[in-house]
Amino acid sequence: MSLVTAVSVTLFAIHQDSACADPTPAPTRTGKAYLFTMNTGTGNCSLAGAAKGTLFASVSPQEYAGSRACGTFLAVAGPRGIVRVQVVDQCPGCRLGDLDLNQAAFERITDRGKGVESIAYRQIRDPSPAKALSFRVKPGSSTSWAAVQVIDHGNPVKLVELRDGDDWLDLRRGTDNYWVSTKGAGKRFDLRVSDAYGSRRTVLDLELEPGRVQRTKVKLYGTAKRRPEPATSERPLERPAPLEAPTPVPAPPKPAAAENQCFRAPA
């Protein structure tokens, strides 16, 4: 059995764990991982100050797909084990199936001295724990032209829409991981975010303040499974949420839905 086949089998076996298997898993890719020194602040994904942890990857232009891969997570398997990495950049010289890994991530799967290693990897759906969405308005934005970055979405973002009266306007995805409105935005504006798996959330009263990261309480996924219902709407954390009326007889607690923890990096 080749090394690539072996790590592919390992990755598939971990995915098949009954407690955390995805209903529609992403395809497993095979290729090479290269040790690469990367700066998350200057990468194509523009995630300065917003990348999570210390384990990062750059992907091929085909997988980068105009910034579609930005902020997502991959489970990467090599001879030493499996590591979870966040996509923060594009690797122009990589073929589909190849990755650049920073030193911390590379050392989780093989010896640093090798510099290159055969790998198998898969994009993680609903990476755990689910984070609350944040947003950053691009410097230079105004009421006549604006661009907004979605942060901590976990899954690939498929669509971002801006409320325009009773309508929603589709924003254009930029290669720098910002979503562009050629009509600008109001001093306060509402956005609707949809991921590649059908989840959709609405965030109200974001502010046109370029450069500032605006944090919310809204999670794009991670709630218990239930019947379909309208997209949730939450306000940024700067505005306190309304108090809820007390429930006379609280319902017995239900066990939390199992998060997808198939691809956590080994300790």
Residue pairs with C-beta under 8 A, 6 or more apart in sequence:
1 9
2 118
3 79
3 118
4 30
4 118
4 119
4 120
7 30
7 77
7 78
7 79
7 118
7 119
7 120
8 28
8 30
8 77
8 120
10 77
10 82
10 120
11 28
11 75
11 77
11 82
11 120
11 121
11 122
12 28
14 75
14 82
14 262
14 263
15 21
15 22
15 25
15 122
15 262
15 263
17 262
19 258
19 261
20 258
20 259
20 260
20 261
20 262
21 262
22 125
22 126
22 260
22 262
24 125
24 197
25 122
25 125
26 122
26 123
26 124
26 125
27 122
28 120
28 121
28 122
29 96
29 97
29 120
29 121
29 122
30 97
30 118
30 119
30 120
30 121
31 95
31 96
31 97
31 98
31 99
31 118
31 119
32 97
32 98
32 99
32 116
32 117
32 118
32 119
33 76
33 78
33 98
33 99
33 100
33 101
33 106
33 109
33 110
33 116
33 117
33 118
33 119
34 91
34 94
34 98
34 99
34 100
34 101
34 115
34 116
35 101
35 103
35 106
35 112
35 114
35 115
35 116
36 58
36 91
36 100
36 101
36 102
37 102
37 103
38 56
38 58
38 88
38 89
38 100
38 102
40 47
40 48
40 51
40 56
40 88
40 89
41 47
41 48
41 49
42 48
43 58
43 88
43 89
43 90
44 64
44 67
44 70
44 89
44 90
44 175
44 176
44 177
45 51
45 67
45 70
45 71
45 87
45 88
45 89
45 90
45 176
45 177
46 70
46 149
46 176
46 177
46 178
47 70
47 71
47 88
47 151
47 177
49 213
50 134
50 136
50 149
50 151
50 152
50 213
51 86
51 88
52 86
52 131
52 152
53 86
54 102
54 104
55 83
55 84
55 85
55 86
55 102
55 104
55 105
55 108
55 265
56 85
56 86
56 87
56 88
56 89
56 101
56 102
56 105
57 74
57 76
57 85
57 86
57 87
57 88
57 89
57 99
57 100
57 101
57 102
57 105
58 87
58 88
58 89
58 90
58 91
58 94
58 99
58 100
59 69
59 74
59 87
59 89
59 90
59 91
59 94
59 99
60 90
60 91
60 94
60 95
60 96
60 97
60 98
61 90
61 91
61 92
61 94
62 96
63 69
63 96
64 70
64 87
64 90
66 173
66 174
66 175
67 173
67 174
67 175
67 176
67 177
68 156
68 157
68 173
69 87
69 123
69 156
70 87
70 88
70 177
71 86
71 87
71 88
71 150
71 151
71 152
71 153
71 154
71 157
71 177
72 86
72 87
72 123
72 124
72 127
72 154
72 155
72 156
73 84
73 85
73 86
73 87
73 123
73 124
73 127
73 154
73 263
74 84
74 85
74 87
74 99
74 121
74 122
74 123
74 124
75 82
75 83
75 84
75 121
75 122
75 124
75 262
75 263
76 82
76 83
76 84
76 85
76 99
76 101
76 105
76 109
76 119
76 120
76 121
77 109
77 119
77 120
77 121
78 108
78 109
78 110
78 117
78 118
78 119
79 109
79 110
79 117
80 108
80 109
80 110
80 111
81 108
81 109
81 266
82 108
82 109
82 263
82 265
82 266
83 101
83 105
83 108
83 109
83 265
83 266
84 124
84 127
84 263
84 264
84 265
85 99
85 101
85 105
89 100
91 98
91 99
91 100
94 100
99 119
99 121
101 109
103 112
106 112
106 117
108 265
108 266
109 117
109 119
110 117
122 263
123 156
124 260
124 262
124 263
125 155
125 197
125 260
126 154
126 155
126 197
126 221
126 222
126 259
126 260
127 154
127 155
127 260
127 263
128 222
128 259
128 260
128 261
128 264
129 222
129 259
130 154
130 219
130 220
130 221
130 222
130 259
131 152
131 154
131 219
132 152
132 215
132 216
132 217
132 218
132 219
133 150
133 151
133 152
133 153
133 193
133 201
133 203
133 216
133 218
133 219
133 220
134 150
134 151
134 152
134 213
134 214
134 215
134 216
135 148
135 149
135 150
135 151
135 191
135 203
135 206
135 213
135 214
135 216
136 148
136 149
136 151
136 211
136 212
136 213
136 214
137 146
137 147
137 148
137 149
137 185
137 206
137 207
137 208
137 209
137 210
137 211
137 212
137 214
138 146
138 147
138 148
138 149
138 178
138 210
139 210
139 211
140 147
140 210
141 147
141 148
141 184
141 185
141 208
141 210
142 184
142 208
143 184
143 185
143 186
143 187
143 208
144 183
144 184
145 180
145 181
145 182
145 183
145 184
146 180
146 181
146 184
146 185
146 208
147 174
147 178
147 179
147 180
147 181
148 160
148 171
148 178
148 179
148 181
148 185
148 191
148 206
149 177
149 178
149 179
150 157
150 160
150 179
150 193
151 213
153 193
153 195
153 220
154 195
154 220
154 221
155 195
155 196
155 197
155 199
155 220
155 221
156 195
156 196
157 193
157 194
157 195
157 196
158 194
158 195
158 196
159 170
159 192
159 193
159 194
160 170
160 171
160 173
160 179
160 191
160 192
160 193
160 194
161 168
161 169
161 170
161 171
161 191
161 192
161 193
161 194
162 168
162 169
162 171
162 181
162 185
162 189
162 190
162 191
163 169
163 189
163 190
163 191
163 192
164 183
168 192
169 181
169 183
171 179
171 180
171 181
172 179
172 180
172 182
173 179
173 180
174 180
185 208
186 208
187 207
187 208
188 205
188 206
188 207
188 208
189 205
189 206
189 208
190 202
190 203
190 204
190 205
190 206
191 202
191 203
191 206
192 200
192 201
192 202
192 203
192 231
193 200
193 201
193 202
193 203
193 220
194 200
195 220
195 221
197 221
199 220
199 221
200 231
201 218
201 219
201 220
201 231
201 232
201 233
201 234
202 218
202 231
202 232
202 233
202 234
203 216
203 218
203 233
203 234
203 235
203 236
204 233
204 234
204 235
205 235
205 236
205 239
206 214
206 236
207 214
207 236
214 236
214 238
215 236
215 237
216 234
216 235
216 236
216 237
217 234
217 235
217 237
217 241
218 232
218 233
218 234
222 257
222 259
223 257
224 254
224 256
224 257
225 257
234 241
235 241
